[in-house]
């Protein structure tokens, strides 16, 4: 027996000398895990649906801004009756559309590129078939219909009006047709944005 140690102290030291840190019989508790592991970096999973929704809202916001600028000139035809518009009204509207359709290239192609991006994103959502399916189909109609109208009717009319090669009565008809087309596009695009916000909130 070592000098200076009692019999009880020797028994305690002898018992714990055979115990390890993870031995619950010695400590009367659950084993302690003292192994150090490096922290695991968790990657944030990217949800394709949320990414597509963000792209669609971005496209719709840009197109709404363009529509607002167009309507600031289109509304000059309101209250002018069905006759030929005054020369100052035609000059203002025609000069604007001559600028944005022909002289603003290649910046003017941004509108068509945004429409194409939105349609491709919607086709991806529709083919992917994520529920609810009706939401993708309605969104495709609300976005595709004004895009088709702008490409087939509104844009050609704007180019024609900007050239000012037609008589005043024909130019007035073109200006009124552009206004009606833009109002339809505005209503459809607003409904599209509300539908996308509803889907995102759900």
Secondary structure, DSSP 8 states (H G I E B T S, - for coil): --TT--HHHHHHHHHHTT--TT-HHHHSS------------------HHHHHHHHHHHHHHHHHHHHHHHHHHHGGGTTS-SS---HHHHHHHHHHHHIIIIITTTTTHHHHHHHHHHHHHHHHHHHHT-S-HHHHHHHHHHHHHHHHHIIIIIHHHHHHHHHT-S-HHHHHHHHHHHHHHHHHHHHHHHHHHHHHHHHHH-
